[in-house]
Amino acid sequence: HTAPLLEEAVGTLPSGTGAVLVDIGDVSFIDSSGLRVLIGLAGRASDEGRTLRVEHPSPAVVRLAEITGLGEMFGLTDDEPES
């Protein structure tokens, strides 16, 4: 139900040249609608030569990223601590 709010919040990429950081520390559940927003944001960042970095994901979100193969797209790798 909150994916439209997320989509509105990330409608414009922040200025800069580095990674686009999205802190999802308060997110305990994400479904296909939320993933769609993050995938779209990753695509827009990539179009500008940037990367998306999802920060402070819950274990459930990390697991979903692993299952869907989106961990690398979201900047989640095995060598980084989970939050």
C-alpha positions as CSV (number, residue, x, y, z in Angstrom):
1,H,0.0,0.0,0.0
2,T,2.9,2.3,0.5
3,A,4.7,1.8,-2.9
4,P,3.0,4.9,-4.4
5,L,4.5,7.0,-1.5
6,L,7.9,5.5,-2.1
7,E,7.6,6.1,-5.9
8,E,6.7,9.8,-5.2
9,A,9.6,10.2,-2.7
10,V,12.1,8.9,-5.3
11,G,10.5,10.6,-8.3
12,T,13.6,12.8,-8.7
13,L,17.1,11.5,-8.2
14,P,19.1,13.4,-5.8
15,S,21.8,15.5,-7.4
16,G,25.4,14.2,-7.4
17,T,27.6,11.6,-9.0
18,G,27.8,8.9,-6.5
19,A,25.5,6.1,-5.5
20,V,21.8,6.8,-4.9
21,L,21.2,5.7,-1.3
22,V,17.9,4.4,-0.1
23,D,17.6,3.6,3.6
24,I,14.9,1.0,4.2
25,G,15.8,0.3,7.8
26,D,12.1,0.7,8.8
27,V,10.8,-1.6,6.1
28,S,10.0,-5.1,7.4
29,F,8.0,-6.3,4.3
30,I,8.3,-5.5,0.6
31,D,6.2,-6.9,-2.2
32,S,6.4,-6.8,-6.0
33,S,5.1,-3.2,-6.0
34,G,8.0,-2.0,-3.8
35,L,10.5,-4.1,-5.8
36,R,9.2,-2.4,-9.0
37,V,9.8,1.0,-7.6
38,L,13.4,0.1,-6.5
39,I,14.1,-1.6,-9.9
40,G,12.9,1.6,-11.6
41,L,15.0,3.7,-9.4
42,A,18.1,1.5,-10.1
43,G,17.4,1.9,-13.8
44,R,17.2,5.7,-13.6
45,A,20.4,5.8,-11.6
46,S,22.1,3.6,-14.1
47,D,21.0,5.8,-16.9
48,E,23.0,8.6,-15.2
49,G,26.0,6.4,-14.6
50,R,25.2,5.9,-11.0
51,T,24.3,2.9,-8.8
52,L,21.5,2.2,-6.4
53,R,22.5,1.2,-2.8
54,V,19.8,-0.1,-0.5
55,E,20.9,0.5,3.1
56,H,19.8,-1.2,6.4
57,P,17.6,-3.9,4.8
58,S,15.9,-6.3,7.2
59,P,16.8,-10.0,6.9
60,A,13.5,-10.5,5.1
61,V,14.3,-7.9,2.5
62,V,17.8,-9.3,2.0
63,R,16.3,-12.8,1.5
64,L,13.8,-11.5,-1.0
65,A,16.6,-9.7,-2.9
66,E,18.6,-13.0,-2.9
67,I,15.6,-15.0,-4.1
68,T,14.8,-12.6,-6.9
69,G,18.4,-12.1,-8.0
70,L,18.2,-8.4,-7.2
71,G,20.9,-8.3,-4.5
72,E,23.6,-7.0,-6.8
73,M,21.3,-4.4,-8.4
74,F,20.5,-3.1,-4.9
75,G,24.1,-3.1,-3.7
76,L,23.6,-6.0,-1.4
77,T,26.5,-8.4,-1.4
78,D,27.6,-11.3,0.8
79,D,30.6,-9.5,2.1
80,E,28.6,-6.6,3.6
81,P,27.0,-6.8,7.1
82,E,23.3,-7.1,7.2
83,S,21.4,-4.6,9.3
